[in-house]
Amino acid sequence: MLPLIILIVSVLLIDLYAYKGLRTLWKKPENKATTIFLKSAFWLIPLLLISSVTYLVYFSSDGTQPSVSNGHLYVIAFTMLFYLPKLVFILFHLIEDILFFAESAYSSIAGYFKKANPNTGDSIRRKFLSRTGIVIAVIPFFAVIYGVAIGRFDFQVNHNKVEFATLPAAFDGFRIVHISDLHLGSFHGYKDRVRKAVKIVNSLEPDMIVFTGDLVNNFTAEADVFIDILSQMAAPSGMFSILGNHDYGDYYQWDSEREKARNMEDMFDVKEKIGFRLLMNEWDSLVVDGEKIAVIGVENWGEPPFPQYGDLEKAMKGTENFPFRILLSHDPSHWDAEVIGKTGIELTLAGHTHGAQFGIENSLVRWSPSKLKYPRWGGLYEEAGQLLYVNRGLGYVAFPGRIGMPPEITLIELKAAS
């Protein structure tokens, strides 16, 4: 009950203060019915939110079977749609109130006995900040609408050519399609979108396809209805995969350890049905015209609280004599912690961050909230000749949308230095 009580109190505090701010701007309608309608519409939003959360927590499941219902995703979207703008508005209104009360206090202290009436709100000066807040609050409102309706399915291909002195000549022009973070549980009801992504992958004519983890949100059953679609991906040199932090079932409260273990066994089976060669702290080789490179895959390795199942030393053992090695590691934190300056691995491919599903990327600005936790949050990075590419994710989790951070399919073309 405590989290629900905290939610209710937080929502009501936000709405009460927002309502107070809006009242200073509203001109009371002459029609009483209009007044009732406006007030009812305002308070209907928190009522719907609290009711939805209560239903999802206490009534949507009996707790005995995993569910692929995405009701919680749409509650999150609903919350962001209405409460991000409200938070923007009340920030401006709070500044206005602070300035007003500071001015009143100063006037009193200075001996000005003209009593200001904080409830009039008639002056343009007093209303300016609140009005500005309303205008700016429109931006996140429409941004959320765009992110949910369009952004989350606006698949983008990022083509990168990377050159290496150690790449065997036979692999010059070798095409790798890199995808990550499908989170298939979030795609239930949108099989056509997954089908579209698979068509894009195949249209790039990859020599190899790699998937760097987070096939599902919580449990393997989420992937069942997508196996036939994903198994249509094909590449002559094979498809390789690793596990992400969501693939272990660690975020679901299983009835027993045996049930969780069965879920993991199902994950192995699903990977095989799709056609992935799952690398669990191990490696495999690719051969083109008699020349070889190694593909190494580690289990998830992340900074706490994310699990550290990966064992890079074990995974690399036996690859020392390969002229070129590609590492698949879900979390880009692993690259900084154990790869650069400590191994000779030329290219690492990762995912995990999603670019926070929000950001700005253009010729002038490249920023995402992910940067606060992950210095390498999206795109290509280089340190002393070692390269890391962080895929921004093909799916989505929690917030069912993407704003300025479209779902990504990466094409990496290897080039041998002349």
C-alpha positions as CSV (number, residue, x, y, z in Angstrom):
1,M,0.0,0.0,0.0
2,L,2.8,2.4,0.8
3,P,4.0,3.0,-2.9
4,L,0.4,3.6,-3.9
5,I,-0.2,6.1,-1.1
6,I,3.0,7.9,-2.1
7,L,1.8,8.0,-5.7
8,I,-1.6,9.4,-4.7
9,V,-0.1,12.0,-2.4
10,S,2.4,13.1,-5.1
11,V,-0.2,13.3,-7.8
12,L,-2.6,15.3,-5.7
13,L,0.1,17.7,-4.6
14,I,1.1,18.3,-8.2
15,D,-2.5,18.8,-9.3
16,L,-3.4,21.0,-6.4
17,Y,-0.5,23.4,-7.1
18,A,-1.1,23.3,-10.9
19,Y,-4.8,24.0,-10.3
20,K,-3.9,26.9,-8.1
21,G,-1.6,28.3,-10.8
22,L,-4.2,27.9,-13.5
23,R,-6.8,29.7,-11.5
24,T,-4.7,32.8,-11.5
25,L,-4.9,32.8,-15.3
26,W,-8.5,31.6,-16.0
27,K,-11.2,34.1,-16.5
28,K,-14.3,32.7,-14.9
29,P,-16.7,31.7,-17.6
30,E,-20.1,33.3,-17.5
31,N,-21.6,29.9,-18.2
32,K,-21.7,27.9,-15.1
33,A,-21.8,24.6,-17.1
34,T,-18.5,25.6,-18.7
35,T,-16.9,26.1,-15.3
36,I,-18.1,22.7,-14.1
37,F,-16.8,21.0,-17.3
38,L,-13.4,22.6,-17.1
39,K,-13.0,21.7,-13.4
40,S,-14.2,18.1,-14.0
41,A,-11.9,17.7,-17.0
42,F,-8.9,18.8,-14.9
43,W,-9.6,16.5,-12.0
44,L,-10.6,13.6,-14.2
45,I,-6.9,13.1,-15.2
46,P,-5.6,12.3,-11.7
47,L,-8.6,10.2,-11.0
48,L,-8.0,8.1,-14.1
49,L,-4.3,7.7,-13.3
50,I,-4.8,6.6,-9.7
51,S,-7.6,4.2,-10.7
52,S,-5.5,2.7,-13.5
53,V,-2.5,2.1,-11.2
54,T,-4.7,0.6,-8.5
55,Y,-6.2,-1.7,-11.0
56,L,-2.9,-2.8,-12.5
57,V,-1.4,-3.4,-9.1
58,Y,-4.2,-5.2,-7.3
59,F,-6.7,-6.5,-9.9
60,S,-5.1,-7.1,-13.3
61,S,-3.4,-10.4,-12.5
62,D,-3.8,-13.2,-9.9
63,G,0.0,-13.3,-9.6
64,T,0.3,-17.0,-10.6
65,Q,1.2,-16.6,-14.3
66,P,3.4,-14.2,-16.2
67,S,1.4,-11.7,-18.3
68,V,2.4,-9.9,-21.5
69,S,-0.2,-7.2,-21.0
70,N,1.2,-3.8,-21.8
71,G,-1.3,-1.9,-19.6
72,H,1.6,-0.5,-17.5
73,L,3.3,0.9,-20.5
74,Y,0.3,3.0,-21.4
75,V,-0.2,4.2,-17.8
76,I,3.4,5.4,-18.0
77,A,2.7,7.1,-21.3
78,F,-0.5,8.7,-19.9
79,T,1.5,9.9,-16.9
80,M,4.2,11.5,-19.0
81,L,1.7,13.0,-21.4
82,F,-0.1,15.0,-18.7
83,Y,2.4,15.3,-15.8
84,L,5.5,16.3,-17.7
85,P,3.7,19.4,-18.9
86,K,2.3,20.0,-15.4
87,L,5.7,19.8,-13.9
88,V,7.0,22.4,-16.4
89,F,4.1,24.7,-15.7
90,I,4.4,24.5,-11.9
91,L,8.1,25.2,-12.1
92,F,7.4,28.5,-13.7
93,H,4.5,29.2,-11.4
94,L,6.7,28.4,-8.4
95,I,9.3,30.9,-9.5
96,E,6.5,33.4,-9.9
97,D,5.2,32.8,-6.4
98,I,8.7,33.0,-4.9
99,L,9.4,36.3,-6.6
100,F,6.0,37.6,-5.6
101,F,6.4,36.7,-1.9
102,A,10.0,37.9,-1.9
103,E,8.8,41.3,-3.3
104,S,6.1,41.4,-0.7
105,A,8.5,40.7,2.1
106,Y,10.9,43.3,0.9
107,S,8.2,45.9,0.6
108,S,7.1,45.2,4.2
109,I,10.7,45.3,5.6
110,A,11.4,48.5,3.6
111,G,8.5,50.1,5.3
112,Y,6.1,50.1,2.3
113,F,2.7,49.6,3.9
114,K,0.7,49.2,0.7
115,K,-0.4,45.7,1.1
116,A,-0.1,43.7,-2.0
117,N,-2.9,41.2,-2.7
118,P,-1.4,37.9,-3.8
119,N,-4.8,36.7,-5.0
120,T,-5.5,39.4,-7.5
121,G,-3.1,38.2,-10.3
122,D,-4.2,41.2,-12.4
123,S,-0.9,42.6,-13.4
124,I,0.8,41.4,-16.6
125,R,4.0,41.1,-14.6
126,R,2.5,38.6,-12.2
127,K,1.0,36.4,-14.9
128,F,3.9,36.5,-17.3
129,L,5.9,33.5,-15.9
130,S,2.8,31.3,-15.5
131,R,1.7,32.1,-19.0
132,T,5.2,31.3,-20.3
133,G,5.0,28.0,-18.4
134,I,1.8,27.1,-20.2
135,V,3.4,27.8,-23.6
136,I,6.5,25.8,-22.9
137,A,4.5,22.9,-21.3
138,V,3.0,22.4,-24.7
139,I,6.3,21.1,-26.0
140,P,6.6,18.0,-23.8
141,F,2.9,17.3,-24.4
142,F,3.2,17.0,-28.1
143,A,6.7,15.4,-27.9
144,V,5.2,12.5,-25.9
145,I,2.3,12.2,-28.4
146,Y,4.9,12.0,-31.2
147,G,7.2,9.6,-29.4
148,V,4.3,7.1,-28.7
149,A,2.5,7.5,-32.1
150,I,5.5,7.7,-34.4
151,G,8.9,7.8,-32.8
152,R,9.0,4.3,-31.3
153,F,8.4,2.7,-34.8
154,D,10.5,5.1,-36.8
155,F,13.3,2.6,-37.6
156,Q,16.5,4.2,-38.7
157,V,19.6,2.6,-40.3
158,N,23.0,4.0,-39.2
159,H,25.8,3.0,-41.6
160,N,29.3,3.1,-40.3
161,K,32.5,2.1,-42.2
162,V,35.3,1.2,-39.8
163,E,38.9,0.6,-40.8
164,F,41.4,-1.7,-39.2
165,A,45.0,-2.5,-39.9
166,T,44.7,-6.0,-38.5
167,L,41.6,-7.0,-40.5
168,P,42.3,-9.8,-43.0
169,A,41.9,-8.8,-46.6
170,A,39.2,-11.4,-47.2
171,F,37.0,-9.5,-44.7
172,D,37.4,-6.2,-46.5
173,G,33.8,-4.9,-47.1
174,F,32.3,-7.5,-44.6
175,R,28.9,-6.2,-43.6
176,I,27.6,-6.7,-40.1
177,V,24.0,-5.8,-39.1
178,H,23.9,-5.0,-35.4
179,I,20.6,-4.9,-33.6
180,S,19.9,-4.8,-29.8
181,D,17.3,-4.4,-27.1
182,L,14.2,-5.7,-28.9
183,H,12.2,-6.0,-25.7
184,L,9.6,-8.1,-27.5
185,G,7.1,-7.9,-24.6
186,S,6.6,-4.3,-25.5
187,F,5.7,-5.2,-29.1
188,H,2.7,-7.4,-28.3
189,G,0.0,-6.2,-30.7
190,Y,2.6,-4.8,-33.1
191,K,3.8,-7.9,-35.0
192,D,3.7,-6.0,-38.2
193,R,6.3,-3.5,-36.8
194,V,8.7,-6.4,-36.0
195,R,8.1,-7.8,-39.4
196,K,9.1,-4.4,-40.9
197,A,12.3,-4.3,-38.9
198,V,13.2,-7.8,-40.1
199,K,12.7,-6.7,-43.7
200,I,15.0,-3.7,-43.2
201,V,17.7,-6.0,-41.7
202,N,17.5,-8.4,-44.7
203,S,17.5,-5.6,-47.2
204,L,20.9,-4.5,-46.0
205,E,22.3,-7.8,-47.3
206,P,24.4,-8.5,-44.2
207,D,27.2,-11.1,-44.1
208,M,26.6,-11.5,-40.4
209,I,23.9,-10.4,-38.0
210,V,24.6,-9.8,-34.3
211,F,22.1,-9.2,-31.5
212,T,23.5,-7.7,-28.3
213,G,20.9,-8.7,-25.7
214,D,17.5,-7.9,-24.1
215,L,15.3,-10.0,-26.3
216,V,12.5,-9.7,-23.8
217,N,11.4,-7.5,-20.8
218,N,10.9,-10.1,-18.1
219,F,10.3,-13.7,-19.3
220,T,10.9,-15.8,-22.4
221,A,7.3,-16.4,-23.2
222,E,7.1,-12.8,-24.5
223,A,9.1,-13.9,-27.5
224,D,6.9,-16.9,-28.5
225,V,4.7,-15.1,-31.0
226,F,7.6,-13.5,-32.8
227,I,9.8,-16.5,-33.4
228,D,8.4,-17.1,-36.9
229,I,9.1,-13.5,-37.9
230,L,12.6,-13.2,-36.4
231,S,13.6,-16.5,-37.9
232,Q,13.3,-14.9,-41.3
233,M,16.5,-13.0,-40.7
234,A,19.4,-14.5,-42.6
235,A,23.1,-14.0,-43.2
236,P,25.6,-16.3,-44.9
237,S,28.2,-16.1,-42.1
238,G,25.6,-16.7,-39.4
239,M,23.7,-14.9,-36.7
240,F,25.2,-14.4,-33.2
241,S,23.6,-13.4,-30.0
242,I,24.3,-12.7,-26.3
243,L,22.1,-12.2,-23.3
244,G,21.1,-8.8,-21.8
245,N,20.2,-8.1,-18.2
246,H,16.5,-8.5,-19.0
247,D,16.9,-12.0,-20.5
248,Y,17.7,-13.7,-17.2
249,G,14.2,-13.3,-15.7
250,D,15.8,-11.4,-12.7
251,Y,13.0,-8.8,-12.7
252,Y,10.1,-11.2,-12.3
253,Q,9.2,-12.7,-8.9
254,W,9.2,-16.5,-9.8
255,D,7.4,-19.0,-7.6
256,S,10.5,-21.1,-7.4
257,E,14.1,-21.3,-8.6
258,R,13.1,-24.3,-10.8
259,E,10.6,-22.1,-12.6
260,K,13.2,-19.4,-13.2
261,A,15.6,-22.1,-14.5
262,R,12.9,-23.4,-16.9
263,N,12.5,-19.9,-18.2
264,M,16.2,-19.7,-18.9
265,E,16.1,-23.0,-20.7
266,D,13.2,-21.7,-22.8
267,M,15.4,-18.7,-23.7
268,F,18.1,-21.0,-25.0
269,D,15.4,-22.8,-27.1
270,V,14.0,-19.6,-28.5
271,K,17.4,-18.3,-29.5
272,E,18.0,-21.6,-31.4
273,K,14.6,-21.4,-33.1
274,I,15.3,-17.9,-34.3
275,G,18.6,-19.1,-35.7
276,F,21.0,-17.3,-33.3
277,R,24.2,-18.9,-32.2
278,L,24.1,-17.9,-28.5
279,L,27.6,-17.1,-27.1
280,M,27.8,-17.6,-23.3
281,N,31.3,-16.5,-22.3
282,E,32.6,-18.3,-25.4
283,W,33.7,-17.6,-29.0
284,D,33.2,-18.8,-32.5
285,S,35.2,-18.3,-35.7
286,L,34.2,-16.9,-39.1
287,V,36.0,-18.1,-42.2
288,V,36.2,-16.2,-45.5
289,D,38.5,-17.5,-48.3
290,G,40.5,-19.4,-45.8
291,E,41.1,-16.4,-43.5
292,K,39.6,-16.3,-40.0
293,I,38.4,-13.8,-37.4
294,A,36.8,-14.5,-34.0
295,V,33.4,-13.5,-32.6
296,I,33.5,-13.4,-28.8
297,G,30.3,-13.2,-26.7
298,V,30.1,-12.6,-23.0
299,E,27.1,-12.8,-20.7
300,N,25.8,-9.6,-19.2
301,W,28.4,-7.5,-17.4
302,G,27.2,-4.2,-16.0
303,E,28.0,-1.8,-13.2
304,P,25.9,-2.5,-10.0
305,P,23.0,-2.9,-9.7
306,F,23.2,-4.7,-13.0
307,P,24.4,-8.3,-12.8
308,Q,28.0,-9.3,-13.7
309,Y,27.6,-12.8,-15.2
310,G,30.2,-12.1,-17.9
311,D,33.6,-13.7,-17.8
312,L,35.7,-12.1,-20.5
313,E,38.9,-14.0,-19.7
314,K,37.0,-17.3,-20.1
315,A,35.3,-16.1,-23.3
316,M,38.6,-14.9,-24.9
317,K,40.6,-18.1,-24.1
318,G,41.7,-19.6,-27.4
319,T,41.4,-16.5,-29.5
320,E,44.9,-15.1,-28.9
321,N,46.2,-16.1,-32.4
322,F,43.3,-14.6,-34.3
323,P,44.3,-11.4,-36.2
324,F,41.0,-9.7,-35.6
325,R,38.4,-10.1,-32.8
326,I,34.8,-8.8,-32.4
327,L,33.4,-8.7,-28.9
328,L,29.6,-8.8,-28.2
329,S,28.9,-7.3,-24.7
330,H,25.5,-6.0,-23.8
331,D,26.5,-3.1,-21.4
332,P,29.0,-0.5,-22.7
333,S,30.3,-0.1,-19.2
334,H,32.1,-3.3,-19.7
335,W,34.3,-1.8,-22.5
336,D,35.7,0.8,-20.1
337,A,36.1,-1.6,-17.2
338,E,37.7,-4.6,-18.9
339,V,38.4,-4.1,-22.6
340,I,40.2,-0.9,-23.5
341,G,43.9,-1.0,-22.6
342,K,43.5,-4.5,-21.1
343,T,42.8,-6.6,-24.2
344,G,43.7,-6.3,-27.9
345,I,40.0,-6.7,-29.0
346,E,39.6,-4.4,-32.0
347,L,35.8,-4.0,-32.1
348,T,33.2,-4.2,-29.4
349,L,29.4,-4.1,-30.1
350,A,27.0,-3.2,-27.2
351,G,23.5,-1.9,-26.5
352,H,21.6,-1.5,-23.2
353,T,21.3,2.3,-22.9
354,H,18.5,2.9,-25.5
355,G,19.9,6.4,-25.6
356,A,17.3,6.8,-22.8
357,Q,14.8,6.8,-25.6
358,F,15.1,10.5,-25.5
359,G,17.7,13.0,-26.8
360,I,18.9,15.4,-29.3
361,E,21.3,14.4,-32.1
362,N,22.1,16.8,-35.0
363,S,25.2,18.5,-36.4
364,L,25.4,20.9,-33.5
365,V,24.1,19.0,-30.5
366,R,24.5,15.4,-29.4
367,W,22.9,14.8,-26.0
368,S,20.9,12.2,-24.1
369,P,20.1,11.7,-20.4
370,S,21.9,8.4,-20.8
371,K,25.1,10.4,-20.7
372,L,24.6,11.0,-17.0
373,K,25.3,7.3,-16.3
374,Y,27.0,6.0,-19.5
375,P,29.8,8.1,-21.0
376,R,29.5,5.7,-24.1
377,W,25.7,5.9,-24.6
378,G,25.2,5.7,-28.4
379,G,27.2,5.5,-31.6
380,L,30.9,5.0,-32.3
381,Y,33.7,5.5,-29.8
382,E,37.5,5.0,-30.2
383,E,40.3,4.7,-27.7
384,A,43.9,3.9,-28.7
385,G,42.8,2.1,-31.8
386,Q,40.1,0.1,-30.1
387,L,36.5,0.7,-31.2
388,L,33.1,0.5,-29.5
389,Y,29.7,0.8,-31.1
390,V,26.7,1.3,-28.9
391,N,23.4,0.5,-30.6
392,R,20.6,2.7,-29.3
393,G,18.1,-0.2,-29.3
394,L,15.4,-1.4,-31.7
395,G,12.7,-1.7,-29.1
396,Y,11.6,0.2,-26.0
397,V,10.8,-0.5,-22.4
398,A,8.9,1.4,-19.6
399,F,8.0,4.4,-21.7
400,P,6.3,3.2,-24.9
401,G,7.9,5.9,-27.1
402,R,11.0,7.4,-28.4
403,I,11.6,11.2,-28.6
404,G,14.6,12.3,-30.7
405,M,16.2,8.9,-30.3
406,P,14.7,6.6,-33.0
407,P,15.0,2.8,-32.9
408,E,18.2,1.8,-34.6
409,I,19.5,-0.8,-37.0
410,T,23.2,-0.5,-37.4
411,L,25.1,-1.5,-40.5
412,I,28.9,-1.8,-39.8
413,E,31.1,-2.3,-42.8
414,L,34.6,-3.5,-42.0
415,K,37.5,-2.1,-44.1
416,A,41.0,-3.4,-44.3
417,A,43.6,-0.5,-44.0
418,S,45.5,-0.2,-47.3
